[in-house]
Amino acid sequence: MNSERLLIDKWRGLNPIQQQEVLDFVEFIAQKSFQEDRSQIRERRVKQWLNWASDNPDDSPGLPDEALSRDSIYNED
């Protein structure tokens, strides 16, 4: 018997409260997996950024102070 059929058969033997518990658990597993995927994406992006930053020479010109001011960041011109 395949896993899906086994799950359905066991599901039908549960009362409604137990069925809801199973649904809650499945949702928890799905959410956990989603969070792990997001964490892996975040780690990959950080590594890419660090690699990019390390490829630039230390003596390269930085941004002027005006570029980092609050007014220039939120300027909508």
A tleap script that builds the chain and sets N, CA, C and O, in Angstrom:
source leaprc.protein.ff14SB
mol = sequence {
  NMET ASN SER GLU ARG LEU LEU ILE ASP LYS
  TRP ARG GLY LEU ASN PRO ILE GLN GLN GLN
  GLU VAL LEU ASP PHE VAL GLU PHE ILE ALA
  GLN LYS SER PHE GLN GLU ASP ARG SER GLN
  ILE ARG GLU ARG ARG VAL LYS GLN TRP LEU
  ASN TRP ALA SER ASP ASN PRO ASP ASP SER
  PRO GLY LEU PRO ASP GLU ALA LEU SER ARG
  ASP SER ILE TYR ASN GLU CASP
}
set mol.1.N position { 0.864 -1.188 0.000 }
set mol.1.CA position { 0.000 0.000 0.000 }
set mol.1.C position { 0.901 1.239 0.000 }
set mol.1.O position { 1.866 1.313 0.760 }
set mol.2.N position { 0.576 2.206 -0.858 }
set mol.2.CA position { 1.416 3.402 -0.903 }
set mol.2.C position { 1.110 4.339 0.268 }
set mol.2.O position { 0.096 4.194 0.951 }
set mol.3.N position { 1.993 5.283 0.477 }
set mol.3.CA position { 1.889 6.185 1.631 }
set mol.3.C position { 0.614 7.011 1.621 }
set mol.3.O position { -0.010 7.206 2.664 }
set mol.4.N position { 0.229 7.489 0.463 }
set mol.4.CA position { -0.971 8.322 0.373 }
set mol.4.C position { -2.219 7.527 0.776 }
set mol.4.O position { -3.050 8.012 1.544 }
set mol.5.N position { -2.339 6.324 0.260 }
set mol.5.CA position { -3.485 5.479 0.587 }
set mol.5.C position { -3.500 5.145 2.072 }
set mol.5.O position { -4.553 5.172 2.708 }
set mol.6.N position { -2.337 4.831 2.621 }
set mol.6.CA position { -2.220 4.518 4.049 }
set mol.6.C position { -2.641 5.716 4.897 }
set mol.6.O position { -3.363 5.571 5.884 }
set mol.7.N position { -2.187 6.886 4.502 }
set mol.7.CA position { -2.549 8.106 5.235 }
set mol.7.C position { -4.056 8.350 5.199 }
set mol.7.O position { -4.660 8.671 6.222 }
set mol.8.N position { -4.652 8.202 4.041 }
set mol.8.CA position { -6.095 8.402 3.908 }
set mol.8.C position { -6.866 7.397 4.758 }
set mol.8.O position { -7.835 7.759 5.426 }
set mol.9.N position { -6.436 6.133 4.733 }
set mol.9.CA position { -7.117 5.110 5.533 }
set mol.9.C position { -7.034 5.427 7.023 }
set mol.9.O position { -8.025 5.303 7.743 }
set mol.10.N position { -5.867 5.831 7.478 }
set mol.10.CA position { -5.713 6.173 8.904 }
set mol.10.C position { -6.491 7.438 9.240 }
set mol.10.O position { -7.073 7.547 10.320 }
set mol.11.N position { -6.502 8.392 8.318 }
set mol.11.CA position { -7.233 9.649 8.498 }
set mol.11.C position { -8.714 9.383 8.759 }
set mol.11.O position { -9.308 9.974 9.660 }
set mol.12.N position { -9.290 8.510 7.984 }
set mol.12.CA position { -10.717 8.208 8.107 }
set mol.12.C position { -11.064 7.571 9.447 }
set mol.12.O position { -12.213 7.631 9.885 }
set mol.13.N position { -10.090 6.970 10.092 }
set mol.13.CA position { -10.339 6.349 11.398 }
set mol.13.C position { -10.242 7.310 12.563 }
set mol.13.O position { -10.492 6.926 13.705 }
set mol.14.N position { -9.883 8.548 12.293 }
set mol.14.CA position { -9.730 9.542 13.357 }
set mol.14.C position { -11.018 10.335 13.554 }
set mol.14.O position { -11.811 10.503 12.628 }
set mol.15.N position { -11.207 10.819 14.778 }
set mol.15.CA position { -12.352 11.707 15.019 }
set mol.15.C position { -11.997 13.107 14.519 }
set mol.15.O position { -10.827 13.373 14.240 }
set mol.16.N position { -12.975 14.010 14.398 }
set mol.16.CA position { -12.719 15.344 13.831 }
set mol.16.C position { -11.631 16.141 14.568 }
set mol.16.O position { -10.871 16.876 13.937 }
set mol.17.N position { -11.557 16.003 15.864 }
set mol.17.CA position { -10.525 16.729 16.625 }
set mol.17.C position { -9.137 16.203 16.254 }
set mol.17.O position { -8.206 16.986 16.065 }
set mol.18.N position { -9.001 14.900 16.151 }
set mol.18.CA position { -7.720 14.307 15.767 }
set mol.18.C position { -7.355 14.684 14.325 }
set mol.18.O position { -6.193 14.949 14.015 }
set mol.19.N position { -8.361 14.701 13.459 }
set mol.19.CA position { -8.103 15.107 12.078 }
set mol.19.C position { -7.573 16.539 12.030 }
set mol.19.O position { -6.669 16.838 11.250 }
set mol.20.N position { -8.124 17.419 12.851 }
set mol.20.CA position { -7.642 18.803 12.901 }
set mol.20.C position { -6.212 18.853 13.413 }
set mol.20.O position { -5.404 19.647 12.930 }
set mol.21.N position { -5.895 18.013 14.387 }
set mol.21.CA position { -4.519 17.951 14.892 }
set mol.21.C position { -3.547 17.530 13.785 }
set mol.21.O position { -2.442 18.061 13.676 }
set mol.22.N position { -3.977 16.577 12.980 }
set mol.22.CA position { -3.135 16.135 11.863 }
set mol.22.C position { -2.942 17.287 10.876 }
set mol.22.O position { -1.826 17.530 10.416 }
set mol.23.N position { -4.016 17.992 10.552 }
set mol.23.CA position { -3.916 19.137 9.649 }
set mol.23.C position { -2.979 20.215 10.209 }
set mol.23.O position { -2.170 20.786 9.478 }
set mol.24.N position { -3.098 20.480 11.497 }
set mol.24.CA position { -2.224 21.460 12.137 }
set mol.24.C position { -0.761 21.020 12.045 }
set mol.24.O position { 0.124 21.837 11.791 }
set mol.25.N position { -0.518 19.737 12.251 }
set mol.25.CA position { 0.847 19.219 12.182 }
set mol.25.C position { 1.403 19.330 10.765 }
set mol.25.O position { 2.556 19.717 10.574 }
set mol.26.N position { 0.591 18.993 9.782 }
set mol.26.CA position { 1.029 19.092 8.385 }
set mol.26.C position { 1.339 20.556 8.044 }
set mol.26.O position { 2.324 20.836 7.361 }
set mol.27.N position { 0.522 21.467 8.505 }
set mol.27.CA position { 0.770 22.895 8.281 }
set mol.27.C position { 2.069 23.325 8.953 }
set mol.27.O position { 2.843 24.091 8.378 }
set mol.28.N position { 2.309 22.842 10.154 }
set mol.28.CA position { 3.549 23.145 10.864 }
set mol.28.C position { 4.764 22.658 10.076 }
set mol.28.O position { 5.751 23.382 9.942 }
set mol.29.N position { 4.691 21.440 9.559 }
set mol.29.CA position { 5.792 20.875 8.775 }
set mol.29.C position { 6.021 21.720 7.505 }
set mol.29.O position { 7.162 22.019 7.155 }
set mol.30.N position { 4.954 22.092 6.837 }
set mol.30.CA position { 5.073 22.893 5.619 }
set mol.30.C position { 5.680 24.258 5.930 }
set mol.30.O position { 6.541 24.733 5.189 }
set mol.31.N position { 5.247 24.888 7.006 }
set mol.31.CA position { 5.769 26.199 7.390 }
set mol.31.C position { 7.242 26.099 7.763 }
set mol.31.O position { 8.040 26.960 7.391 }
set mol.32.N position { 7.598 25.065 8.487 }
set mol.32.CA position { 8.992 24.849 8.884 }
set mol.32.C position { 9.874 24.702 7.645 }
set mol.32.O position { 10.964 25.271 7.580 }
set mol.33.N position { 9.408 23.957 6.688 }
set mol.33.CA position { 10.152 23.764 5.444 }
set mol.33.C position { 10.315 25.093 4.710 }
set mol.33.O position { 11.390 25.389 4.189 }
set mol.34.N position { 9.247 25.895 4.669 }
set mol.34.CA position { 9.286 27.201 4.015 }
set mol.34.C position { 10.300 28.110 4.688 }
set mol.34.O position { 11.054 28.810 4.012 }
set mol.35.N position { 10.323 28.106 6.020 }
set mol.35.CA position { 11.267 28.933 6.760 }
set mol.35.C position { 12.698 28.481 6.503 }
set mol.35.O position { 13.597 29.314 6.391 }
set mol.36.N position { 12.924 27.166 6.409 }
set mol.36.CA position { 14.259 26.664 6.113 }
set mol.36.C position { 14.683 27.098 4.719 }
set mol.36.O position { 15.840 27.465 4.516 }
set mol.37.N position { 13.767 27.064 3.756 }
set mol.37.CA position { 14.075 27.502 2.399 }
set mol.37.C position { 14.462 28.975 2.391 }
set mol.37.O position { 15.430 29.361 1.736 }
set mol.38.N position { 13.716 29.795 3.112 }
set mol.38.CA position { 14.020 31.224 3.183 }
set mol.38.C position { 15.372 31.453 3.833 }
set mol.38.O position { 16.130 32.324 3.408 }
set mol.39.N position { 15.674 30.674 4.861 }
set mol.39.CA position { 16.955 30.802 5.550 }
set mol.39.C position { 18.102 30.448 4.608 }
set mol.39.O position { 19.134 31.120 4.606 }
set mol.40.N position { 17.927 29.402 3.812 }
set mol.40.CA position { 18.961 29.004 2.864 }
set mol.40.C position { 19.156 30.075 1.792 }
set mol.40.O position { 20.287 30.349 1.390 }
set mol.41.N position { 18.075 30.674 1.334 }
set mol.41.CA position { 18.163 31.755 0.343 }
set mol.41.C position { 18.910 32.939 0.942 }
set mol.41.O position { 19.774 33.530 0.294 }
set mol.42.N position { 18.573 33.283 2.189 }
set mol.42.CA position { 19.230 34.403 2.864 }
set mol.42.C position { 20.723 34.138 3.000 }
set mol.42.O position { 21.535 35.025 2.739 }
set mol.43.N position { 21.095 32.916 3.410 }
set mol.43.CA position { 22.508 32.570 3.554 }
set mol.43.C position { 23.233 32.666 2.209 }
set mol.43.O position { 24.361 33.157 2.146 }
set mol.44.N position { 22.597 32.203 1.148 }
set mol.44.CA position { 23.211 32.259 -0.176 }
set mol.44.C position { 23.427 33.711 -0.604 }
set mol.44.O position { 24.475 34.050 -1.155 }
set mol.45.N position { 22.443 34.558 -0.353 }
set mol.45.CA position { 22.569 35.971 -0.729 }
set mol.45.C position { 23.667 36.662 0.063 }
set mol.45.O position { 24.403 37.483 -0.482 }
set mol.46.N position { 23.781 36.339 1.334 }
set mol.46.CA position { 24.846 36.928 2.157 }
set mol.46.C position { 26.206 36.500 1.622 }
set mol.46.O position { 27.113 37.325 1.514 }
set mol.47.N position { 26.357 35.230 1.288 }
set mol.47.CA position { 27.623 34.746 0.733 }
set mol.47.C position { 27.940 35.440 -0.585 }
set mol.47.O position { 29.086 35.821 -0.827 }
set mol.48.N position { 26.932 35.607 -1.439 }
set mol.48.CA position { 27.149 36.294 -2.712 }
set mol.48.C position { 27.582 37.735 -2.482 }
set mol.48.O position { 28.487 38.230 -3.154 }
set mol.49.N position { 26.943 38.403 -1.540 }
set mol.49.CA position { 27.300 39.787 -1.266 }
set mol.49.C position { 28.710 39.880 -0.707 }
set mol.49.O position { 29.484 40.751 -1.106 }
set mol.50.N position { 29.045 38.984 0.216 }
set mol.50.CA position { 30.399 38.991 0.785 }
set mol.50.C position { 31.445 38.707 -0.286 }
set mol.50.O position { 32.510 39.323 -0.294 }
set mol.51.N position { 31.145 37.783 -1.184 }
set mol.51.CA position { 32.072 37.509 -2.288 }
set mol.51.C position { 32.234 38.743 -3.171 }
set mol.51.O position { 33.346 39.088 -3.570 }
set mol.52.N position { 31.116 39.406 -3.474 }
set mol.52.CA position { 31.178 40.620 -4.283 }
set mol.52.C position { 32.018 41.685 -3.575 }
set mol.52.O position { 32.878 42.319 -4.186 }
set mol.53.N position { 31.760 41.871 -2.286 }
set mol.53.CA position { 32.473 42.900 -1.531 }
set mol.53.C position { 33.965 42.578 -1.439 }
set mol.53.O position { 34.792 43.488 -1.489 }
set mol.54.N position { 34.316 41.319 -1.308 }
set mol.54.CA position { 35.738 40.959 -1.190 }
set mol.54.C position { 36.465 41.092 -2.528 }
set mol.54.O position { 37.691 41.198 -2.556 }
set mol.55.N position { 35.724 41.089 -3.633 }
set mol.55.CA position { 36.349 41.243 -4.951 }
set mol.55.C position { 36.732 42.693 -5.252 }
set mol.55.O position { 37.513 42.949 -6.169 }
set mol.56.N position { 36.194 43.631 -4.496 }
set mol.56.CA position { 36.519 45.041 -4.716 }
set mol.56.C position { 37.771 45.404 -3.932 }
set mol.56.O position { 37.922 45.003 -2.777 }
set mol.57.N position { 38.669 46.161 -4.555 }
set mol.57.CA position { 39.887 46.542 -3.846 }
set mol.57.C position { 39.581 47.414 -2.636 }
set mol.57.O position { 38.614 48.176 -2.624 }
set mol.58.N position { 40.431 47.284 -1.616 }
set mol.58.CA position { 40.232 48.064 -0.390 }
set mol.58.C position { 40.353 49.560 -0.625 }
set mol.58.O position { 39.754 50.352 0.103 }
set mol.59.N position { 41.124 49.954 -1.639 }
set mol.59.CA position { 41.334 51.378 -1.882 }
set mol.59.C position { 40.350 51.954 -2.905 }
set mol.59.O position { 40.553 53.061 -3.404 }
set mol.60.N position { 39.283 51.205 -3.220 }
set mol.60.CA position { 38.301 51.732 -4.166 }
set mol.60.C position { 37.534 52.869 -3.507 }
set mol.60.O position { 37.331 52.859 -2.293 }
set mol.61.N position { 37.107 53.845 -4.295 }
set mol.61.CA position { 36.401 54.988 -3.704 }
set mol.61.C position { 35.052 54.556 -3.133 }
set mol.61.O position { 34.334 53.760 -3.739 }
set mol.62.N position { 34.732 55.074 -1.999 }
set mol.62.CA position { 33.446 54.775 -1.371 }
set mol.62.C position { 32.391 55.764 -1.822 }
set mol.62.O position { 32.644 56.620 -2.670 }
set mol.63.N position { 31.234 55.641 -1.260 }
set mol.63.CA position { 30.164 56.591 -1.562 }
set mol.63.C position { 30.394 57.871 -0.772 }
set mol.63.O position { 30.880 57.823 0.357 }
set mol.64.N position { 30.049 59.008 -1.354 }
set mol.64.CA position { 30.164 60.257 -0.588 }
set mol.64.C position { 29.119 60.277 0.526 }
set mol.64.O position { 28.090 59.608 0.440 }
set mol.65.N position { 29.398 61.046 1.560 }
set mol.65.CA position { 28.474 61.145 2.691 }
set mol.65.C position { 27.080 61.576 2.260 }
set mol.65.O position { 26.084 61.138 2.835 }
set mol.66.N position { 27.011 62.441 1.240 }
set mol.66.CA position { 25.707 62.919 0.778 }
set mol.66.C position { 24.841 61.763 0.249 }
set mol.66.O position { 23.616 61.800 0.358 }
set mol.67.N position { 25.478 60.754 -0.316 }
set mol.67.CA position { 24.725 59.629 -0.889 }
set mol.67.C position { 24.038 58.810 0.202 }
set mol.67.O position { 23.037 58.140 -0.053 }
set mol.68.N position { 24.575 58.870 1.400 }
set mol.68.CA position { 24.012 58.074 2.497 }
set mol.68.C position { 23.157 58.896 3.457 }
set mol.68.O position { 22.701 58.383 4.479 }
set mol.69.N position { 22.941 60.151 3.137 }
set mol.69.CA position { 22.130 60.981 4.024 }
set mol.69.C position { 20.657 60.584 3.908 }
set mol.69.O position { 20.212 60.086 2.874 }
set mol.70.N position { 19.940 60.808 4.953 }
set mol.70.CA position { 18.514 60.465 4.975 }
set mol.70.C position { 17.747 61.183 3.853 }
set mol.70.O position { 16.885 60.596 3.200 }
set mol.71.N position { 18.079 62.450 3.650 }
set mol.71.CA position { 17.366 63.236 2.624 }
set mol.71.C position { 17.565 62.646 1.240 }
set mol.71.O position { 16.625 62.605 0.447 }
set mol.72.N position { 18.782 62.185 0.933 }
set mol.72.CA position { 19.015 61.646 -0.416 }
set mol.72.C position { 18.421 60.250 -0.584 }
set mol.72.O position { 18.036 59.870 -1.690 }
set mol.73.N position { 18.345 59.495 0.490 }
set mol.73.CA position { 17.755 58.151 0.389 }
set mol.73.C position { 16.266 58.225 0.121 }
set mol.73.O position { 15.731 57.429 -0.651 }
set mol.74.N position { 15.584 59.184 0.759 }
set mol.74.CA position { 14.138 59.294 0.626 }
set mol.74.C position { 13.717 60.390 -0.346 }
set mol.74.O position { 12.535 60.723 -0.425 }
set mol.75.N position { 14.662 60.949 -1.079 }
set mol.75.CA position { 14.345 62.004 -2.045 }
set mol.75.C position { 13.573 61.389 -3.200 }
set mol.75.O position { 14.009 60.387 -3.767 }
set mol.76.N position { 12.445 61.966 -3.556 }
set mol.76.CA position { 11.596 61.425 -4.605 }
set mol.76.C position { 11.666 62.245 -5.884 }
set mol.76.O position { 10.726 62.214 -6.679 }
set mol.77.N position { 12.731 62.962 -6.100 }
set mol.77.CA position { 12.864 63.761 -7.327 }
set mol.77.C position { 12.948 62.903 -8.544 }
set mol.77.O position { 13.063 63.418 -9.656 }
savepdb mol mol.pdb
quit
